[in-house]
């Protein structure tokens, strides 16, 4: 698909056509080529709050691993449950200290108030554990509901699409595997298969935001699987953009000086510089 760029109020759209109906007008499915927005999924660190990237160096130092090694992959690869628990607690202690200095992203309250007023569901999919997430909501967003909240206890984590598909499933959004119905995002066959497989393979239970893997299931053609094509994934990392794309959602990058190289990435659909710019995008149907 040809990718085009246009600028409006520092918003960059990398898609060649609009996908979601504008929220300023009542949605009518009859005769519409646009989709109804079913919900928005947010990353946490660097998205809902300002980045605290210094934590990653502290975590890798505590675990004695190089920058090239994924922190969670390393912990899950440790040989015993005891070693994994000790390593996990070492990074949690760093996160607990950092959450005291959390700063809300500019435009956070404005965007969440808008979504609440429009009745748009909100979820969180993060590689953090639950304490920093709960701290941010209690500190800045009291009364604003996020459900489900998928934290690192859910496996596999981003960039796997399973967490986003779990949220879609919890919201009752489903499609038949292998179906070519209209409204499914134009991604490659391999990505469709990956999303469908992730949706069907993982049955989870969620308690206070913590999800655990119960088993793997094979996807059969025609089987009902989670459908994230009516969702938007908002994040600040390649893991966020890739998880969203593989799940079949549209992706929004909250750009900063560190992640600016992702503006033109093939998994990034739209770029904003402040969260409240998403109000204009959704109100006018610019994505």
SVG drawing of the C-alpha trace seen along z (x, -y; Angstrom):
<svg xmlns="http://www.w3.org/2000/svg" viewBox="-28 -23 55 49">
<polyline fill="none" stroke="black" stroke-width="0.4" points="0.0,0.0 1.4,-3.4 2.2,-5.5 1.6,-9.3 2.4,-12.0 0.5,-15.1 0.9,-17.6 -1.8,-19.2 -1.1,-20.8 2.1,-18.7 0.2,-15.5 1.8,-13.2 -0.4,-10.6 1.4,-7.8 -1.7,-6.1 -3.1,-6.5 -6.7,-6.7 -8.9,-7.4 -10.1,-4.4 -12.2,-5.5 -15.4,-7.5 -15.1,-10.9 -16.4,-10.9 -18.1,-14.4 -20.9,-12.7 -23.2,-9.8 -21.8,-6.6 -24.0,-4.8 -22.7,-1.6 -25.1,-1.6 -23.3,-2.8 -20.2,-3.9 -16.7,-2.9 -15.3,-3.9 -15.0,-1.8 -16.4,-2.6 -13.7,-3.2 -14.1,-0.4 -11.5,-1.5 -8.0,-2.8 -5.1,-0.8 -2.2,-2.8 1.3,-1.9 2.3,-3.3 5.9,-4.6 6.7,-7.2 3.1,-7.3 0.8,-8.1 3.7,-9.5 6.9,-11.1 9.7,-8.6 11.8,-7.3 14.3,-5.6 17.1,-5.8 15.5,-2.9 16.6,-0.5 20.3,-1.1 19.8,-0.6 17.9,2.7 20.5,4.0 23.2,3.1 21.3,5.0 20.9,8.0 24.5,7.8 23.2,7.9 24.3,5.8 22.0,3.3 21.4,5.7 19.7,8.2 15.9,7.8 15.3,7.5 12.2,9.7 13.5,12.3 16.6,12.6 14.6,13.0 12.3,15.6 15.4,17.5 16.8,18.0 17.0,21.6 14.9,21.7 11.7,20.0 13.7,18.7 16.2,17.0 13.5,15.5 11.6,14.2 14.8,12.6 15.6,10.9 12.0,9.7 12.0,8.2 15.3,6.4 13.7,4.5 10.5,3.9 12.4,2.1 13.8,-0.2 10.3,-0.9 8.9,-1.6 11.5,-4.3 10.9,-5.8 7.2,-5.9 7.4,-8.5 8.7,-11.0 6.2,-10.2 5.2,-13.2 2.0,-13.1 2.4,-13.5 1.2,-16.9 -2.4,-16.6 -3.0,-13.4 -6.1,-14.6 -7.6,-16.4 -7.4,-13.3 -8.8,-11.0 -11.6,-13.4 -12.5,-13.5 -12.5,-9.7 -14.7,-9.4 -17.1,-12.0 -17.4,-10.1 -17.8,-6.8 -14.6,-5.3 -13.2,-2.3 -9.6,-2.5 -7.2,0.2 -3.5,0.4 -0.9,2.9 2.5,2.4 5.7,4.2 5.6,2.6 4.2,4.3 1.0,3.1 2.2,0.7 3.5,-2.1 0.4,-1.8 -1.9,-2.1 0.2,-4.9 -0.2,-6.9 -4.0,-6.4 -4.4,-7.3 -2.1,-10.4 -3.4,-11.9 -6.6,-10.1 -8.8,-9.4 -12.2,-8.4 -11.0,-7.5 -11.5,-3.7 -9.0,-1.6 -9.9,2.1 -8.4,4.5 -4.9,3.5 -2.4,5.9 0.9,5.8 4.1,7.8 2.6,10.8 0.8,11.4 2.9,13.5 4.0,13.2 4.7,9.4 4.9,6.8 6.0,6.9 3.8,10.0 0.3,8.9 -1.3,11.3 -1.8,8.6 -3.8,6.3 -5.8,9.2 -6.6,10.2 -8.0,6.7 -10.1,7.0 -11.4,10.3 -12.4,8.8 -14.3,6.1 -16.2,8.8 -14.5,8.0 -14.2,11.0 -14.0,12.2 -13.7,15.6 -10.2,16.7 -9.3,16.7 -12.3,14.6 -11.6,11.8 -14.4,9.5 -14.1,5.7 -12.8,3.5 -9.8,5.8 -6.6,3.7 -4.5,4.2 -1.6,6.1 0.3,9.0 -1.0,12.6 1.8,13.5 0.7,10.7 -2.9,11.8 -1.9,15.4 0.3,14.1 -2.6,12.1 -5.1,14.9 -2.7,17.4 -1.9,15.1 -5.6,14.5 -6.5,18.2 -3.5,19.7 -3.6,17.9 -6.4,18.3 -5.9,15.9 -7.3,15.0 -6.9,11.5 -6.9,10.3 -6.1,6.7 -4.4,6.4 -2.3,9.5 -2.7,12.1 -1.3,15.6 -1.0,18.0 -3.1,21.1 -2.5,22.9 -2.0,22.9 -4.8,23.5 -4.6,24.0 -6.6,21.7 -8.9,23.4 -10.3,21.6 -13.7,20.2 -13.1,20.1 -14.0,17.0 -10.9,15.1 -10.2,11.7 -10.4,8.8 -8.4,5.7 -9.0,4.0 -11.4,1.5 -8.7,0.4 -5.9,-2.1 -2.7,-1.4 -0.9,-4.5 2.7,-4.1 6.3,-5.4 8.4,-2.4 8.9,0.1 7.4,2.8 4.2,0.8 4.0,0.1 4.8,3.7 2.4,5.2 -0.3,2.9 0.4,3.7 0.6,7.4 -2.7,7.4 -4.4,5.6 -4.9,2.3 -4.0,-1.2 -0.9,-2.6 -0.2,-6.1 3.4,-7.1 3.9,-9.7 7.1,-11.0 10.0,-12.3 13.7,-13.0 14.7,-9.4 12.1,-7.6 12.0,-10.0 13.4,-7.4 10.1,-5.5 8.2,-8.3 8.6,-6.7 8.6,-3.1 6.3,-0.8 4.4,0.1 3.6,-3.5 0.3,-4.8 0.1,-8.3 2.5,-10.5 1.6,-13.0 3.7,-15.2 1.2,-15.6 -1.5,-13.3 -4.3,-15.9 -3.6,-16.1 -5.4,-12.8 -8.6,-14.7 -8.5,-16.4 -7.6,-13.2 -10.5,-11.3 -13.0,-14.2 -12.3,-14.8 -11.6,-11.2 -8.1,-11.9 -6.9,-8.3"/>
</svg>
